[in-house]
Amino acid sequence: MNGLENIIDAACIVTDSNGMAPYLTDWRGRYQGIAQAVVKPRTIEEVAAVMRWASSTGTPVVPQGGNTGLSGGATPDRSGRAIVLSLERMNRIRAIDPVGNTLVAEAGCILAHVQEAAVEAGRLFPVSLGSEGSCQIGGIVATNAGGINVIRYGMTRDLVLGLEYVTAAGVIVPGPRRLRKDNAGFDLRHLLVGSEGSLAILTAAAFRIVIPPPARVSALCGITDPTSALSLLSHLREVGSDAITSFELMCDGEMTLIRERLPEIAQPLSGRYPWYVFVELGGSVQEPLEDLMSDALSQAIDSGIVQDAILAQSVAQAQAIWHVRFAVSEANRLAGFSVSHDVSVATADLPAFLAAISDRLPRIFSGARPLFVGHVGDGNMHVILHFRHDGPKSRLERDALALRVNDAVYDIVGEFRGSISAEHGIGRSGLAVFSKTANPEELRLMQGIKQVFDPAHILNPGAVVDPPRTRD
Ligand SMILES: Cc1cc2nc3c(=O)[nH]c(=O)nc-3n(C[C@H](O)[C@H](O)[C@H](O)COP(=O)(O)OP(=O)(O)OC[C@H]3O[C@@H](n4cnc5c(N)ncnc54)[C@H](O)[C@@H]3O)c2cc1C
């Protein structure tokens, strides 16, 4: 181990293959890597010592949180040179300040635990994702995670007030500060949010938390097409101003996969519709909020925007609705071979974008059907090309097919001037296409930033940005 055992307690180093296995493959089992060791520091000083060692030995370091990322960014490559740096032992919630409405948590805290701690203090930690029982604070900051509440509270970036981190050279930048206003110099915080382990090791973050809306009401609607979803969104915005906390769209193909693969999940709507909208409103008093949702949905049904809707009458019914939405990744994982994309376009362009995908992809890839689910209020859709058969047999063939699917999807994204990564990040899976499609000047600037933070290129090499090309 090139002296690593001399600088950190042996109890923090895992080298046996069984102990390392869960850290060397991602949640979906799509990426598999090899590492010298998995290192699990307990303090920021230990993180710094590991980084000084890595920098002096030129050892690549792959930071890892809950390992739920969907872009392969937390999995080492297959060279066997890297170490995985798991932050899971740094899992203390350091402070909750209900006066300043701030919360400070270490990188290894599981998101659901942070949400619970905020609730106990009478506050809401607004980031909410299907993976919240496993993903960690370091991971959600490093990927600038989105989720179902972005429409009301923004992405993780919008909540981060300050960061504590360790540089590639092993220097501690203490913190995190909880300042709401700080215009002193460049805001490095926003470079590190979304940097996917390629610029620094995040060890703690301070967040803005909010007063939770005391009243919430959820509904599931059956609709005919994505245009109706946007009409409903617009209608709800007009009658409910800023009450919308979540507004999600799913196609019937995806709902059918959930019915087939996870039959234990109750289906709140008995009928079947081409598309479904999941909506939550949040406000200060329950009854008027329920009236608002109920009146809005009745009007939407009368005007033909909505075909049918169920309004949750209890917390349990609301949970049942959102349980269906959160089952998507698991259903897709069980359903066999598919190629997924996390893309965004301007919200108003979504119907035309989805129509272009539905029209063109099945003509290029016979036996495949596009499925859609996503955060329609944010213009962010997960486009999943699902192959009814098991897809190609070998990994090589699958990878080649995935590349062709990516090209086809990203061509259409390009036509709509959209983004190839709305919320999952670039990681390893998106590096080639990002390098090809990014604005060349912006890419050059990003490579320069990478060079400044990580001159020896030891932080998550192969993820997000390649180092600048040197001239011969
Ligand atoms: C069921 C399911 C649902 C999901 N839903 C959503 C969703 O709605 N919205 C969304 O945005 N994402 C979603 N995701 C993706 C994923 O959960 C998020 O990207 C999450 O933020 C990753 O957190 P993690 O702790 O698991 O990070 P990991 O997967 O461990 O790491 C992700 C990236 O962050 C880096 N990293 C991790 N910790 C640190 C650190 N301390 N310092 C520096 N870099 C670090 C890693 O190197 C890697 O590049 C979903 C995933 C699943 C499995």
The ligand as a Tripos MOL2 file, in Angstrom:
@<TRIPOS>MOLECULE
LIG
   53    58     1     0     0
SMALL
NO_CHARGES

@<TRIPOS>ATOM
      1 C1        -33.4950    5.1910   -6.6890 C.3       1 LIG1
      2 C2        -32.6950    6.4020   -7.0850 C.ar      1 LIG1
      3 C3        -33.3430    7.6090   -7.2720 C.ar      1 LIG1
      4 C4        -32.6040    8.7580   -7.6000 C.ar      1 LIG1
      5 N1        -33.2680    9.9370   -7.7800 N.ar      1 LIG1
      6 C5        -32.5630   11.0560   -8.0480 C.ar      1 LIG1
      7 C6        -33.2350   12.3050   -8.2250 C.ar      1 LIG1
      8 O1        -34.4550   12.4030   -8.1950 O.2       1 LIG1
      9 N2        -32.4700   13.4040   -8.4350 N.ar      1 LIG1
     10 C7        -31.1040   13.3490   -8.4970 C.ar      1 LIG1
     11 O2        -30.4630   14.3840   -8.6690 O.2       1 LIG1
     12 N3        -30.4530   12.1660   -8.3640 N.ar      1 LIG1
     13 C8        -31.1380   11.0270   -8.1500 C.ar      1 LIG1
     14 N4        -30.4800    9.8300   -8.0210 N.ar      1 LIG1
     15 C9        -29.0180    9.7860   -8.1830 C.3       1 LIG1
     16 C10       -28.2280    9.8210   -6.8460 C.3       1 LIG1
     17 O3        -28.9760    9.3660   -5.7690 O.3       1 LIG1
     18 C11       -27.7400   11.2140   -6.5720 C.3       1 LIG1
     19 O4        -26.8340   11.5530   -7.5890 O.3       1 LIG1
     20 C12       -27.0450   11.3850   -5.2090 C.3       1 LIG1
     21 O5        -26.8070   12.7490   -5.0560 O.3       1 LIG1
     22 C13       -25.7360   10.6300   -5.0700 C.3       1 LIG1
     23 O6        -25.3420   10.6300   -3.7030 O.3       1 LIG1
     24 P1        -24.3600    9.5050   -3.1220 P.3       1 LIG1
     25 O7        -24.0430    9.8500   -1.7250 O.co2     1 LIG1
     26 O8        -24.9180    8.1610   -3.3550 O.co2     1 LIG1
     27 O9        -23.0840    9.7550   -4.0330 O.3       1 LIG1
     28 P2        -22.1360    8.7020   -4.7550 P.3       1 LIG1
     29 O10       -22.9030    7.8970   -5.7400 O.co2     1 LIG1
     30 O11       -21.3490    7.9550   -3.7570 O.co2     1 LIG1
     31 O12       -21.1720    9.7110   -5.5350 O.3       1 LIG1
     32 C14       -21.6560   10.5250   -6.5680 C.3       1 LIG1
     33 C15       -20.5190   11.4540   -7.0450 C.3       1 LIG1
     34 O13       -20.1660   12.3530   -5.9960 O.3       1 LIG1
     35 C16       -18.7920   12.1950   -5.6360 C.3       1 LIG1
     36 N5        -18.7150   12.3060   -4.1770 N.ar      1 LIG1
     37 C17       -19.4300   11.6160   -3.2540 C.ar      1 LIG1
     38 N6        -19.1190   12.0270   -2.0210 N.ar      1 LIG1
     39 C18       -18.1740   12.9940   -2.1490 C.ar      1 LIG1
     40 C19       -17.4420   13.8100   -1.2370 C.ar      1 LIG1
     41 N7        -17.6100   13.7130    0.0770 N.pl3     1 LIG1
     42 N8        -16.5460   14.6910   -1.7330 N.ar      1 LIG1
     43 C20       -16.3490   14.8160   -3.0700 C.ar      1 LIG1
     44 N9        -17.0210   14.0690   -3.9780 N.ar      1 LIG1
     45 C21       -17.9200   13.1770   -3.5250 C.ar      1 LIG1
     46 C22       -18.3830   10.8260   -6.1620 C.3       1 LIG1
     47 O14       -17.0030   10.7760   -6.4480 O.3       1 LIG1
     48 C23       -19.2430   10.7160   -7.4090 C.3       1 LIG1
     49 O15       -18.6250   11.3870   -8.4800 O.3       1 LIG1
     50 C24       -31.2020    8.6640   -7.7380 C.ar      1 LIG1
     51 C25       -30.5610    7.4400   -7.5510 C.ar      1 LIG1
     52 C26       -31.2840    6.3270   -7.2450 C.ar      1 LIG1
     53 C27       -30.5560    5.0270   -7.0320 C.3       1 LIG1
@<TRIPOS>BOND
     1     1     2 1
     2     2     3 ar
     3     2    52 ar
     4     3     4 ar
     5     4     5 ar
     6     4    50 ar
     7     5     6 ar
     8     6     7 ar
     9     6    13 1
    10     7     8 2
    11     7     9 ar
    12     9    10 ar
    13    10    11 2
    14    10    12 ar
    15    12    13 ar
    16    13    14 ar
    17    14    15 1
    18    14    50 ar
    19    15    16 1
    20    16    17 1
    21    16    18 1
    22    18    19 1
    23    18    20 1
    24    20    21 1
    25    20    22 1
    26    22    23 1
    27    23    24 1
    28    24    25 2
    29    24    26 1
    30    24    27 1
    31    27    28 1
    32    28    29 2
    33    28    30 1
    34    28    31 1
    35    31    32 1
    36    32    33 1
    37    33    34 1
    38    33    48 1
    39    34    35 1
    40    35    36 1
    41    35    46 1
    42    36    37 ar
    43    36    45 ar
    44    37    38 ar
    45    38    39 ar
    46    39    40 ar
    47    39    45 ar
    48    40    41 1
    49    40    42 ar
    50    42    43 ar
    51    43    44 ar
    52    44    45 ar
    53    46    47 1
    54    46    48 1
    55    48    49 1
    56    50    51 ar
    57    51    52 ar
    58    52    53 1
@<TRIPOS>SUBSTRUCTURE
     1 LIG1         1 GROUP 0 **** ****
